[in-house]
């Protein structure tokens, strides 16, 4: 039986992961973590979510939460996730990271923490099967179409999302850049305004929309002369990401220490 703990257990993603964990017969919810001062600290998350499983008290102490768990699933925010990752390493626990918005320095720290890995961890900006299939498709399309087609990525999310562009948009942009043999850090264009001149051939445009309750929409456009090719993924529910995270946690069982992604989980590499 895989015992999972959920960070940000009362948040939008955390609550869905906790609720859906009951659908998996070999998974049990064993821990629920929230930030200090959260009003639900000390309450039973199973009762709050109407789950039939065992009582699980919400705690603000990471070590207490990890004591009874095998894997921590974290969709919180960068500073919190990094702190939780260090705790997982210290406690010898696996981790699934769905948090986005990491700075360059934070990503470097994650790389340092896994330079001599002690625990297995799946880190992915998007846990859905559809998006991870799309990453491969975009890379192959970019390689085939080459420089004759302009690449633009448009992403849309709900008004509460804090980071922009989305981690998924950046993943898609990097897939296109890999297919084209370009360095995304040198060719990405994130906004256009005013007299910007003609579009350069090497640009990869990434545009952001924030509105209402959009769960997540991503379109990759390849624009050529006389035709345009678009591939789009639309998420209608956060459950697709929650189920992907649970699938990643199950996959981690028995894996060697190291940093993995959803391409590994889905066997797409």
C-alpha positions as CSV (number, residue, x, y, z in Angstrom):
1,X,0.0,0.0,0.0
2,X,1.4,3.4,-1.0
3,X,1.0,6.0,1.7
4,X,0.8,9.6,0.2
5,X,0.9,13.0,1.9
6,X,-0.4,16.1,0.2
7,X,1.2,19.6,0.6
8,X,-1.3,22.5,0.4
9,X,-4.0,20.0,1.2
10,X,-6.7,22.6,1.4
11,X,-5.7,24.4,-1.8
12,X,-7.4,24.0,-5.3
13,X,-5.0,21.2,-6.4
14,X,-4.2,19.7,-3.0
15,X,-7.8,19.1,-2.1
16,X,-8.5,17.3,-5.5
17,X,-5.4,15.1,-5.1
18,X,-6.5,14.2,-1.6
19,X,-10.1,13.5,-2.7
20,X,-9.1,11.4,-5.7
21,X,-6.6,9.3,-3.8
22,X,-9.5,7.2,-2.6
23,X,-10.1,6.0,-6.2
24,X,-6.9,4.0,-6.2
25,X,-7.1,0.7,-4.2
26,X,-3.4,0.6,-3.5
27,X,-3.1,4.2,-2.3
28,X,-4.0,5.6,1.0
29,X,-4.0,9.2,2.2
30,X,-1.6,9.3,5.1
31,X,-0.7,13.0,5.6
32,X,-2.0,16.5,4.9
33,X,0.2,19.6,5.2
34,X,-0.8,23.2,5.3
35,X,1.0,26.5,6.0
36,X,1.3,27.7,9.5
37,X,-1.7,29.6,10.7
38,X,-4.1,27.9,8.3
39,X,-7.6,27.8,9.8
40,X,-8.1,24.1,9.1
41,X,-4.9,23.0,10.9
42,X,-5.8,20.2,13.3
43,X,-9.0,19.3,11.5
44,X,-9.6,15.9,9.8
45,X,-9.2,16.4,6.1
46,X,-11.1,13.1,5.4
47,X,-14.2,14.6,7.1
48,X,-13.7,18.0,5.4
49,X,-13.7,16.4,2.0
50,X,-16.3,13.7,2.8
51,X,-13.9,10.8,2.3
52,X,-14.5,7.3,3.6
53,X,-10.9,6.6,4.4
54,X,-9.1,6.9,7.7
55,X,-9.0,10.1,9.7
56,X,-6.0,12.3,8.7
57,X,-5.3,15.4,10.7
58,X,-4.1,18.5,8.9
59,X,-0.7,19.5,10.2
60,X,1.7,22.5,9.7
61,X,4.8,20.4,10.5
62,X,6.4,18.8,7.5
63,X,8.3,16.2,9.6
64,X,5.2,15.0,11.3
65,X,3.4,14.7,7.9
66,X,6.3,12.8,6.3
67,X,6.7,10.4,9.3
68,X,3.7,8.3,8.1
69,X,4.1,8.8,4.4
70,X,6.1,7.3,1.5
71,X,5.6,10.1,-1.0
72,X,4.8,13.8,-0.7
73,X,2.8,15.4,-3.6
74,X,3.3,19.2,-3.8
75,X,1.5,21.8,-5.9
76,X,2.1,24.8,-3.7
77,X,4.6,27.6,-4.5
78,X,8.3,27.6,-5.2
79,X,9.7,28.6,-1.7
80,X,7.4,26.2,0.1
81,X,8.2,23.4,-2.4
82,X,11.9,23.8,-2.0
83,X,11.6,23.7,1.8
84,X,9.5,20.5,1.5
85,X,11.9,19.0,-1.0
86,X,14.8,19.4,1.5
87,X,12.7,17.8,4.2
88,X,11.8,14.9,1.9
89,X,15.5,14.4,1.3
90,X,16.4,14.5,5.0
91,X,13.6,12.0,5.8
92,X,14.3,9.7,2.8
93,X,10.9,10.2,1.2
94,X,9.9,10.4,-2.4
95,X,8.3,13.5,-3.9
96,X,6.1,14.6,-6.8
97,X,6.4,18.3,-7.7
98,X,3.8,20.0,-9.8
99,X,4.7,23.5,-8.6
100,X,5.5,26.1,-11.3
101,X,7.1,29.5,-11.3
102,X,10.6,28.6,-10.1
103,X,13.2,31.2,-10.6
104,X,16.5,30.4,-12.3
105,X,18.3,30.3,-8.9
106,X,15.6,27.9,-7.5
107,X,16.0,25.6,-10.4
108,X,19.7,25.6,-9.9
109,X,19.2,24.6,-6.3
110,X,17.0,21.7,-7.3
111,X,19.7,20.6,-9.7
112,X,22.3,20.8,-6.8
113,X,20.0,18.8,-4.5
114,X,20.0,16.0,-7.1
115,X,23.6,16.2,-8.1
116,X,24.0,13.2,-5.7
117,X,20.4,12.0,-5.4
118,X,19.1,10.4,-2.2
119,X,15.4,10.1,-3.1
120,X,13.3,9.6,-6.2
121,X,11.3,12.7,-7.4
122,X,9.0,13.4,-10.3
123,X,9.0,17.1,-11.2
124,X,6.8,18.3,-14.0
125,X,5.0,21.6,-14.8
126,X,2.1,19.6,-16.2
127,X,1.0,16.1,-15.1
128,X,-1.6,15.5,-17.8
129,X,-1.1,12.7,-20.4
130,X,-2.4,15.0,-23.2
131,X,0.2,17.7,-22.6
132,X,3.0,15.2,-22.3
133,X,2.1,13.6,-25.6
134,X,1.8,17.2,-27.1
135,X,5.4,17.9,-26.0
136,X,6.7,15.1,-28.2
137,X,4.4,16.1,-31.1
138,X,5.5,19.7,-31.0
139,X,9.2,18.7,-31.0
140,X,8.6,16.5,-34.0
141,X,6.6,19.1,-35.9
142,X,9.1,21.8,-35.3
143,X,11.9,19.5,-36.5
144,X,9.9,18.7,-39.7
145,X,8.7,22.3,-40.4
146,X,12.1,23.9,-39.6
147,X,12.6,27.6,-40.1
148,X,9.9,28.1,-42.8
149,X,7.2,28.3,-40.1
150,X,6.9,30.9,-37.3
151,X,6.2,29.4,-33.8
152,X,3.8,31.1,-31.4
153,X,2.4,29.7,-28.1
154,X,-0.7,31.1,-26.5
155,X,-1.7,30.0,-23.0
156,X,-4.7,30.9,-20.9
157,X,-5.4,30.3,-17.2
158,X,-7.7,31.5,-14.4
159,X,-7.3,34.9,-12.8
160,X,-5.7,33.4,-9.6
161,X,-2.6,32.0,-11.3
162,X,0.4,33.8,-10.0
163,X,3.2,32.9,-12.5
164,X,3.4,33.8,-16.2
165,X,3.9,32.4,-18.7
166,X,2.7,29.0,-17.4
167,X,5.2,26.3,-16.8
168,X,3.4,24.2,-19.4
169,X,3.9,27.0,-22.0
170,X,7.6,27.1,-21.3
171,X,7.8,23.3,-21.6
172,X,6.1,23.5,-25.0
173,X,8.4,26.4,-26.1
174,X,11.4,24.3,-25.1
175,X,10.1,21.4,-27.1
176,X,9.7,23.5,-30.1
177,X,13.2,25.1,-29.6
178,X,14.7,21.6,-29.3
179,X,13.1,20.5,-32.5
180,X,14.4,23.7,-34.2
181,X,17.9,23.5,-32.7
182,X,17.5,26.9,-31.0
183,X,18.3,28.3,-27.6
184,X,14.9,29.3,-26.1
185,X,16.6,31.7,-23.7
186,X,17.9,33.7,-26.7
187,X,14.9,33.4,-29.0
188,X,11.8,33.7,-26.7
189,X,9.6,36.8,-27.0
190,X,7.1,37.2,-24.2
191,X,5.3,40.4,-25.1
192,X,5.0,42.7,-28.0
193,X,4.0,46.4,-27.9
194,X,4.6,49.4,-30.1
195,X,6.8,49.7,-33.2
196,X,8.6,46.3,-32.8
197,X,9.6,45.9,-36.5
198,X,9.2,42.8,-38.5
199,X,9.1,39.4,-36.8
200,X,12.5,37.8,-36.8
201,X,12.8,34.3,-38.2
202,X,14.2,32.8,-35.0
203,X,11.6,34.1,-32.6
204,X,9.4,31.8,-30.5
205,X,6.5,33.9,-29.2
206,X,4.9,33.1,-25.9
207,X,1.7,35.0,-25.0
208,X,-0.3,34.9,-21.8
209,X,-4.0,35.3,-21.0
210,X,-5.5,35.4,-17.5
211,X,-9.3,35.4,-17.2
212,X,-12.1,34.0,-15.1
213,X,-11.9,30.3,-14.1
214,X,-10.0,28.9,-17.1
215,X,-8.4,25.7,-15.9
216,X,-5.7,25.6,-18.6
217,X,-5.5,26.1,-22.3
218,X,-2.4,25.9,-24.5
219,X,-2.1,26.3,-28.3
220,X,1.1,26.0,-30.3
221,X,0.8,27.7,-33.7
222,X,3.1,27.0,-36.7
223,X,2.5,29.8,-39.2
224,X,3.7,29.5,-42.7
225,X,3.0,31.2,-46.0
226,X,-0.4,30.2,-47.1
227,X,-1.2,27.9,-44.2
228,X,-1.3,27.7,-40.4
229,X,-1.1,24.6,-38.2
230,X,-2.4,24.7,-34.7
231,X,-2.3,22.0,-31.9
232,X,-4.4,22.7,-28.8
233,X,-4.8,21.2,-25.4
234,X,-7.7,22.3,-23.2
235,X,-8.1,21.0,-19.6
236,X,-11.7,21.1,-18.4
237,X,-10.9,20.0,-14.9
238,X,-8.0,20.0,-12.4
239,X,-8.7,16.3,-11.9
240,X,-6.6,15.5,-14.9
241,X,-3.6,17.0,-13.2
242,X,-4.5,15.4,-9.9
243,X,-4.8,11.9,-11.4
244,X,-1.5,12.5,-13.2
245,X,0.2,13.4,-9.9
246,X,-1.2,10.2,-8.3
247,X,0.0,8.2,-11.2
248,X,3.5,9.7,-10.8
249,X,3.5,8.8,-7.1
250,X,2.5,5.2,-7.8
251,X,5.2,5.0,-10.5
252,X,7.9,6.2,-8.1
253,X,7.6,3.0,-6.0
254,X,10.9,1.1,-6.2
255,X,12.6,3.7,-8.4
256,X,16.2,4.6,-7.9
257,X,17.0,8.0,-6.4
258,X,17.0,10.7,-9.1
259,X,15.0,13.5,-10.7
260,X,12.4,12.3,-13.2
261,X,9.6,13.9,-15.2
262,X,6.2,12.8,-16.7
263,X,7.9,11.7,-19.9
264,X,9.6,9.1,-17.8
265,X,6.3,8.2,-16.0
266,X,4.4,7.7,-19.3
267,X,7.3,5.9,-21.0
268,X,7.6,8.6,-23.7
269,X,11.4,8.9,-23.7
